[in-house]
Amino acid sequence: MTHPAANTITERRRAFTDARRAHWNEVARATPGGYAAGRGYSREVQRVIRNVVLPGQRVLELGSGHGDLLAALKPSAGVGVDLSPEMTARATARHPNLRFVTADAIDAVVDGTFDVIVLSDLLNEIWDAQTLFKRIARWCTADTRIVISLHSQVWKLPLDLARMAGLATPLLEQNWFAPTDVHSLLSLEGF
């Protein structure tokens, strides 16, 4: 018999996930090419991550959005996972040489292992970061690199102001992690 609290948690996770899926579907429909003001940020993330990911590697990106970061990494085999069917449809159209899967990163079913797993601005959006790290292990070898980017709490006020002015992608409530938090979560899973 399932404990009533477990049902409540499952229902809360489902509501959380459904709200995020609807939100990102709407963002994809409203801005097929992304927010103009966010393109500079996206280019900078691509530049930084390209410094640690060599072209020709097998890359899995969780929270792949439009697929532009994954494409910029020039993988030999690239798989993007995104919660939003609208985002994965746009990513597939923009980058037909890559594979995109519509799924919650925590529950995604992707075969194989990867040289690099990228989580760019995903931890701030995820229901349960600890479970995500636990599940990521199935796609790793001893040499897999996990590359994580996220913005700091220091940026919360400027980002909120930019969103209110319509200059940045609107977001739902975010998780905020310090680098030490991420390190601790990864360490708990043996990374």
N, C-alpha and C positions, 0 to 999 in steps of 0.2 A: 504494500500500500504506500502511495506517495504521501509524503508529509505535506500538509497544507501550505507551509511556508515555501516549499519548493515550487508549488503551483504558482504562488504569488510572484516569486522571482522569475519564473518562466514567462508569466504574463507581462511582467515589467520589461523583461528583455525583449519580448516580441513587440511591445508598444514602442520601446526605444528604437528598435531596428526598423519598424514600419515607418516611424516618423522620419528617421534619417533617409530611408529609401525614397520616401515621398519628397523630402527636401532636395536631395541631390538629383532626382528626376526633374524637378522643377528648375533647378539651376541649369541643368543640361539643356532643357527646352528653351529657357529664357536667354541663355548665352552660349550658343553652339560652339563658339570659338573661345570661350572663357571671358572673364572680365579683363578689359583692356589694362586697367591699372595693375592687375595681378600678373600680367605677362612678364614684367620685369622681375618679379619675385620668382616666377616659374623658371625663367632663364637662369637666374642665379642658383636656384636649387639644382637645375640640370648641370650647370658648370661645376658646382661643388661635388656633386655625386659622380660626375664623369671623371673627376680626379682620383676616385678610389675604385671605379669599376672599369675594367679593361674591355674594349670592344671585343666581340667574339665569345663572350662568356654566356653561359646559360643563366638567364635572369628571371626571377619571379618578382613581380611588383604587386603588393597587397595595397588596395586603395588606389588603383591605377587611373581613375578618372578618365580623361580624354585620351590617355595613352601616350601623351607627348614625352613624358620623362622616360618611359620604357623605350620608346623609339630612339630617343636621343642617346641612349646607352649603347645602341648598335649591338644587340645580343645575337649570338648564333641561334639561340632559341629563346624567345621571349614570351612569357605568359603574364597577363595582367588580370587581376581579380578585383572586381568592384561590386558594391552592393546595388548600384543603380543600373537597371536595364537600359535606361536612356544613355547613361555614360558609356556602357560597354558597346551599345549599338554605334555611338559616335566614334568610339575608339577603333572599332572594327572597320568602319568606313574610312577613317583617317589613316589607319595603319594595317592594311590587309595582310601584310607579311608576318604579323604578330597574332597571337591567340589571346582572346579575352573571354573571361568566364564571369557570369553574373552570379555572385554569391557573397554572403557575409564572410569576411576573412577568417573568422573563427571556425566556420563550418565548411569552408571551401574544399572541394575534392579536385585535386590536381595530381596527376601521376608524375613520378620521377623525383629526382633531386636536382638541386641548382647550385651553381657556383656562388651566386649572390641572391639574397632576398632583400628587397627594398621596401621600406615602410616610410613613405614621405607624407608627413602630416596625417598619418592614420591613427597614431596612439591617442591623439586628442579627441578622436571620434569614436573609438571602440568601446563596446560595452564592458569587456573584461580583458585588460591587457595581460594579466597573468595567464589566463587560459589561452590567449593568442600565442604567447611565447611557448607554452607547453605544446601546442599543436604545430607550430612552425618546425619543431624538431624533426618531423616526418619528412621534410623536404631538404634536410641538411645532410651533408657529409662532414667528416672531420675538418675539411678545408672550406666549408661554406662561410661566406661573409654575410653578416646581417648589417645592412646600412639603414640607419634611422635618422630622419630629420624631423624636427618639430620646433615650433616656435616657443619662446620663453614667456613666462608670465609677465615679464617686463613689457612685452608687446601688447598685452591685453587692452589697455586703454587706447593706444594709437590705432589698433585694429578695430576696436569698437567704434571709434570716431570715423574711421574710413568707411566702415560698413554703413553707419548712419547717413553718411554723405553719398552713399551709392557707389563708392569707389573701390570696394573690395567685395569679394564673394560673401554673401550672407551665410552665417553659420548658426547652428543650434548650439545649445550649451556644451561647453568643451571640458574635457579632462585637462589638467595641467600637470605635467611631470617635469621635475628637475632632472638633470643628467644622472644624479646619484640614484634617483628613484628608478630610472630605466636600468641602470647598472645592477641594482639590487634585484629587480624582477628577472633580468636575464640570468643573474647568478643563481637564483633559486631554481631555475630550469637547467642548470649545468652548462650554460654558455660562458 
